[in-house]
Amino acid sequence: MLEGKNVNLRRAEKGDVSLVAQWFSDPKYMGEYQDTVTIPQGKLEKAMLEDNIFFMIEKKDGTKIGHVGGYMHGWMRGRMMEIGFALVPSERRRGYGTEAVQMMVDYLFLETDVVRVQAPTGTKNVPSQRTLEKAGFSKEGLMRKSWFAKGEYIDQYLYSVLREEWKGPRILTKTTS
């Protein structure tokens, strides 16, 4: 577990898969910028527990309030990772997402050999843009029609943070689990 000031990140476990599946199929959780998705249980479990780095975001009392995950792509495997994140609507705009993203970046730079962490976000998704900027990411540019959501192709901004730009860990405690 990664312990922060206001939230903890806990590696996803088999018991989390059904909750994440429920979140991914909930339009309120996915928000106005993402489509809901229905992923077969076995495929989601493999993605969460084997193929990616997937953390549950928990408040200090253990309440599960969201997720943050890292996904490696293609030939850059091992050097670049893309992240995504979401919170339940009632816990947004409280700094939890920023802290979770900062902790995820810390984890990736401390525990892997990645040199770059990136995150795309829709050009209209100002809350995610703010989260990434507060977490130390820089906007690199515009990716035109790079995502299909809500029945149309949308433009996205690409944000990144490089290892040499990283300001150092904000994780308070790291325990194995």
C-alpha positions in Angstrom: 0.0 0.0 0.0 1.1 3.5 -0.7 0.1 5.9 2.0 -0.4 9.6 1.2 -1.6 12.5 3.3 -5.3 12.2 2.4 -5.6 9.0 0.4 -3.9 5.6 0.1 -3.3 3.6 -3.1 -3.8 -0.1 -2.8 -3.0 -2.6 -5.5 -6.2 -4.0 -6.9 -7.2 -7.5 -5.8 -9.6 -10.0 -7.2 -12.4 -8.7 -4.9 -12.1 -5.3 -6.5 -12.9 -6.4 -10.0 -16.7 -6.4 -9.6 -16.7 -2.9 -8.1 -14.5 -1.6 -10.9 -16.8 -3.3 -13.5 -19.7 -1.5 -11.9 -17.9 1.8 -11.9 -16.9 1.4 -15.6 -20.5 0.8 -16.6 -21.8 3.8 -14.6 -22.2 7.0 -16.6 -21.8 9.1 -13.5 -18.4 7.5 -12.6 -17.2 7.7 -16.2 -18.3 11.3 -16.4 -19.3 13.5 -19.3 -16.1 12.9 -21.2 -15.9 9.1 -21.4 -18.2 6.3 -22.6 -19.3 3.6 -20.2 -17.7 0.2 -20.9 -18.7 -3.3 -20.3 -15.7 -5.6 -20.0 -16.1 -9.4 -19.4 -15.1 -10.2 -15.8 -12.2 -12.4 -16.8 -10.8 -9.8 -19.2 -11.1 -7.0 -16.6 -9.5 -9.2 -13.9 -6.5 -9.9 -16.2 -6.2 -6.2 -17.1 -6.3 -5.1 -13.4 -4.3 -7.9 -11.8 -1.8 -9.0 -14.5 -1.4 -6.8 -17.5 -1.3 -3.3 -15.9 -0.4 -1.5 -12.7 -3.8 -0.8 -11.2 -4.4 0.8 -7.8 -7.6 1.4 -5.9 -7.8 4.9 -4.4 -9.0 4.7 -0.8 -9.8 7.3 1.8 -8.0 6.9 5.1 -11.0 5.0 6.5 -10.7 2.4 3.7 -13.6 3.7 1.6 -12.9 3.0 -2.1 -13.4 6.2 -4.0 -11.7 5.5 -7.4 -8.8 4.1 -9.4 -5.6 5.0 -11.0 -3.8 2.7 -13.5 -0.8 2.6 -15.6 -0.7 1.0 -19.0 2.4 0.2 -21.1 2.2 0.5 -24.9 3.9 -1.2 -27.7 7.6 -1.0 -28.3 8.1 1.6 -25.5 7.2 -1.1 -23.0 9.4 -0.6 -20.0 10.3 3.0 -20.7 7.0 4.9 -21.1 3.7 4.4 -19.3 0.3 6.0 -19.8 -2.0 6.5 -16.9 -5.7 7.0 -16.4 -7.7 7.8 -13.3 -11.3 8.5 -12.1 -13.1 9.2 -8.8 -16.6 8.6 -7.7 -18.5 11.9 -8.3 -19.1 12.7 -4.6 -15.3 12.7 -4.0 -14.2 14.9 -6.9 -12.8 18.4 -6.5 -11.3 17.6 -3.1 -7.6 17.1 -4.1 -7.8 13.3 -3.9 -7.3 12.8 -7.6 -4.2 15.0 -7.7 -2.7 13.2 -4.7 -3.4 9.8 -6.3 -1.8 10.9 -9.6 1.2 12.2 -7.8 1.6 9.0 -5.8 1.2 6.9 -9.0 4.0 8.9 -10.7 6.1 8.5 -7.5 5.5 4.7 -7.6 6.4 4.4 -11.3 9.6 6.4 -11.0 10.7 4.6 -7.8 9.7 1.1 -8.7 10.1 0.9 -12.5 12.6 2.0 -15.2 10.1 4.3 -17.0 11.5 7.6 -18.2 8.2 9.1 -19.1 4.7 9.0 -17.7 1.9 10.4 -20.0 -1.8 11.0 -19.8 -4.2 12.0 -22.5 -7.3 14.0 -21.7 -10.1 15.5 -23.7 -9.7 19.1 -24.6 -13.0 19.9 -22.7 -12.0 17.9 -19.6 -10.7 20.9 -17.6 -10.8 19.1 -14.2 -8.5 16.4 -15.5 -6.2 18.9 -17.1 -6.0 20.8 -13.7 -5.3 17.5 -11.9 -2.4 16.7 -14.2 -0.9 20.2 -14.1 -1.1 20.2 -10.2 0.6 16.8 -10.3 3.6 18.1 -12.2 2.6 17.2 -15.8 3.2 19.5 -18.7 0.9 19.9 -21.7 2.8 18.7 -24.8 0.2 19.3 -27.5 -3.0 18.5 -29.2 -3.9 15.1 -30.6 -6.6 15.6 -33.2 -9.5 13.2 -33.2 -7.6 10.7 -31.1 -10.4 9.3 -29.0 -13.9 8.2 -29.8 -16.4 9.0 -27.0 -20.1 10.0 -26.8 -20.6 9.2 -30.5 -17.9 11.4 -32.0 -14.1 11.6 -32.4 -12.7 14.1 -30.0 -9.4 16.0 -29.7 -7.2 15.3 -26.7 -4.3 17.1 -25.0 -1.3 15.0 -24.2 0.3 15.6 -20.9 3.6 14.1 -19.6 6.2 14.2 -16.9 9.7 13.0 -17.4 11.9 11.3 -14.8 14.3 14.3 -14.8 11.4 16.7 -14.2 10.0 14.7 -11.3 10.1 16.6 -8.0 10.6 13.6 -5.8 8.3 11.3 -3.8 5.2 12.5 -2.0 4.3 9.0 -0.8 4.4 9.1 3.0 4.8 5.3 3.6 5.1 2.3 1.3 4.2 -1.1 2.7 4.1 -4.4 0.9 0.8 -6.1 0.4 
